[in-house]
Amino acid sequence: MKKLNCLCVALALVAGAVAGCNKQVQGTAVPEINGVKVDFPKFQHTFDGAGPDIQQNVSETIQGIRYGMYDKSLEALDKLVNDTNVNEEQKKVVNEMIESVKQLMAKAPPAPPSQ
């Protein structure tokens, strides 16, 4: 009887462990700014291993978005989309980011009046 109880407990533990292992791993969450999803991780990952000039433009884009300097981001994105070293897949991601920045600009609060 004692062996049967131990066996039942062992089976219950194994069943619980197996049930707990079925959790699906979620990917990196896409940040949302002012209601606009801006996929920084995808954007950065697309340019992994790129040259320093391209990395500089990627950094300027992200910094501009984070600090609300959307014009600066669009300038950096324009440089990326026109760079001959950027391939078609990367240009697609750049264009997606341009659309996100345009949406952010449309939703940005108006600038305070100058004094």
C-alpha positions as CSV (number, residue, x, y, z in Angstrom):
1,M,0.0,0.0,0.0
2,K,2.9,2.3,0.8
3,K,4.5,1.6,-2.6
4,L,1.2,2.5,-4.3
5,N,0.9,5.8,-2.5
6,C,4.5,6.7,-3.4
7,L,3.8,5.7,-7.0
8,C,0.7,7.9,-7.1
9,V,2.6,10.9,-5.7
10,A,5.4,10.3,-8.2
11,L,2.9,10.2,-11.1
12,A,1.2,13.4,-9.8
13,L,4.6,15.2,-9.7
14,V,5.6,14.1,-13.2
15,A,2.1,15.1,-14.5
16,G,2.5,18.5,-12.9
17,A,6.0,19.0,-14.3
18,V,4.9,18.1,-17.8
19,A,1.9,20.4,-17.6
20,G,4.1,23.2,-16.5
21,C,6.5,22.7,-19.4
22,N,3.9,23.5,-22.0
23,K,4.1,27.2,-21.6
24,Q,4.9,28.9,-24.8
25,V,7.8,31.2,-24.9
26,Q,6.8,34.7,-26.0
27,G,9.1,36.8,-28.2
28,T,10.4,40.2,-27.3
29,A,7.6,42.6,-26.5
30,V,7.2,45.4,-29.0
31,P,7.4,48.8,-27.2
32,E,4.4,51.1,-27.6
33,I,4.8,54.9,-27.6
34,N,1.7,57.1,-27.6
35,G,-0.3,54.2,-28.8
36,V,2.1,53.4,-31.7
37,K,4.0,50.1,-31.7
38,V,7.7,50.8,-32.5
39,D,9.6,47.6,-33.1
40,F,13.1,48.6,-31.8
41,P,14.3,45.0,-31.3
42,K,13.5,44.1,-34.9
43,F,15.0,47.3,-36.2
44,Q,18.3,46.8,-34.3
45,H,18.5,43.1,-35.1
46,T,18.1,43.8,-38.8
47,F,21.4,45.8,-38.7
48,D,23.4,43.5,-36.5
49,G,27.0,43.4,-37.8
50,A,26.5,46.4,-40.1
51,G,29.2,49.0,-40.5
52,P,29.8,51.9,-38.1
53,D,28.0,54.5,-40.3
54,I,24.9,52.4,-40.5
55,Q,25.0,51.6,-36.8
56,Q,25.3,55.4,-36.1
57,N,22.1,56.0,-38.1
58,V,20.3,53.2,-36.3
59,S,21.3,54.7,-32.9
60,E,20.3,58.2,-34.0
61,T,16.9,56.8,-35.1
62,I,16.2,55.1,-31.8
63,Q,17.5,58.0,-29.7
64,G,15.4,60.5,-31.7
65,I,12.3,58.4,-31.2
66,R,12.9,57.9,-27.4
67,Y,13.4,61.6,-26.9
68,G,10.6,62.8,-29.2
69,M,13.0,64.2,-31.8
70,Y,11.2,62.7,-34.7
71,D,12.8,65.0,-37.3
72,K,16.2,63.7,-36.2
73,S,14.9,60.1,-36.5
74,L,13.5,60.7,-40.0
75,E,16.8,62.2,-41.2
76,A,18.7,59.1,-39.9
77,L,16.1,56.8,-41.5
78,D,16.4,58.7,-44.8
79,K,20.2,58.1,-44.8
80,L,19.6,54.4,-44.2
81,V,17.1,53.9,-46.9
82,N,19.3,55.7,-49.4
83,D,22.5,53.9,-48.3
84,T,23.8,51.6,-51.0
85,N,25.1,49.1,-48.4
86,V,21.5,48.5,-47.1
87,N,19.9,45.5,-48.7
88,E,16.2,45.2,-49.6
89,E,15.2,43.3,-46.5
90,Q,16.8,46.1,-44.4
91,K,15.1,48.8,-46.5
92,K,11.7,47.1,-45.8
93,V,12.3,47.4,-42.1
94,V,13.5,51.0,-42.4
95,N,10.3,51.8,-44.3
96,E,8.2,50.2,-41.5
97,M,10.1,52.4,-39.0
98,I,9.5,55.5,-41.1
99,E,5.8,54.7,-41.0
100,S,5.9,54.3,-37.2
101,V,7.7,57.7,-36.9
102,K,5.1,59.4,-39.1
103,Q,2.4,58.0,-36.9
104,L,4.2,59.2,-33.8
105,M,4.5,62.7,-35.3
106,A,0.8,62.7,-36.0
107,K,0.0,61.8,-32.4
108,A,2.6,64.0,-30.8
109,P,1.2,66.7,-28.5
110,P,1.6,70.3,-29.9
111,A,4.7,72.2,-28.9
112,P,4.2,74.7,-26.2
113,P,3.9,78.3,-27.4
114,S,7.2,80.3,-27.4
115,Q,7.5,83.2,-25.0
